[in-house]
Amino acid sequence: MPGEMNLQKLLTALNPELNPGEFVFCLVESVEKAFSLEPLCSFQEKEGITVILPRAKADETGMSYSLIFAWITLTVHSSLEGVGLTAAVSRALAEAGISCNMVAAFHHDHLFVPLKDADRAMKALRTMSGTSH
């Protein structure tokens, strides 16, 4: 089933979900190292490979990180071709003074916000989608 592309439909159906746990961004030097960590997500850049890990996994393996994040999933099935969702979500969180790192996956968009701002981020997302639960 293709994802939703209509921005208004996406915004009213965001249904953000706060995933349990604490997450961190770390840098590793090889694909093999990244794979061995079983990351939630990885991305290869010229400077190295970024991995998103549960904080406990990073601590257990001695990985360094600078900030602890909460992970929020927008459970609406968004299309990778949709226009405006990232901008709208970023704007709502920026207006609330919350930094956000977004990851688009095949079915959903995932937000990583500073752990201390998780509740405020959820409130901002629910407000923008017109829900209050």
Steps between C-alpha positions, in 0.01 A plus 500: 500500500652836400553762767292815539618804304236759588653732760172585676412133534850425628484776760159397636609134519853547645420294810846548657618214720776536757710185489643374828868544567787742461693530174831647389683584179854358476768488233677180394777440248373196310190329370606189691510691829163661425347160418639344819324765710157408355403868468148629472627693200829572323613742234832506318665840450848594378613557858377168635185306574237645729308245705194560715509269798321442825701689762556179696666336197728801452596498868556124498739526204677818611368718219511875552204729438412858577123500554228258603187486286141382517363325191159602369333317211239674287280197449321639195614308190667781310627478143867553431378738227284708733572872509493717811476257792861542610471879470174514697628278780833682516323836513269392784791368705719803422223730617500305828880536522563127448778367280413202284684246287266327255542163332266403218442129465279313253177517702553767764701803600701483821604792715785514747460783747703574813373272775422795726263639233309180420177593677499852355567357152208260533276787608612717205440215254157422642409868490602534135299190406194619691502220757548537872534144632 
